């Protein structure tokens, strides 16, 4: 068993708003890549839906288009 307490880093909150935006961009990029992968898998297998809360492939493609335009807008 561990006999100590975990110490949290002081001032762990981000002080710069710019770095927060970068994290948000990274998350959007990751989500876009994940949706893109799911669309390609569904098309390859011939499934009419993508496993993201079971939305249709066309809906996922529209979401991916929106995400990509948002991500490219940040650059």
Rosetta blueprint (number, residue, H / E / L):
1 X L
2 X L
3 X L
4 X L
5 X L
6 X L
7 X L
8 X L
9 X L
10 X L
11 X L
12 X L
13 X L
14 X L
15 X L
16 X L
17 X H
18 X H
19 X H
20 X H
21 X H
22 X H
23 X H
24 X H
25 X H
26 X H
27 X H
28 X H
29 X H
30 X H
31 X H
32 X H
33 X H
34 X H
35 X H
36 X H
37 X H
38 X H
39 X H
40 X H
41 X H
42 X H
43 X H
44 X H
45 X H
46 X L
47 X L
48 X L
49 X E
50 X E
51 X L
52 X L
53 X L
54 X L
55 X E
56 X E
57 X H
58 X H
59 X H
60 X H
61 X H
62 X H
63 X H
64 X H
65 X H
66 X H
67 X H
68 X H
69 X H
70 X H
71 X H
72 X H
73 X H
74 X H
75 X L
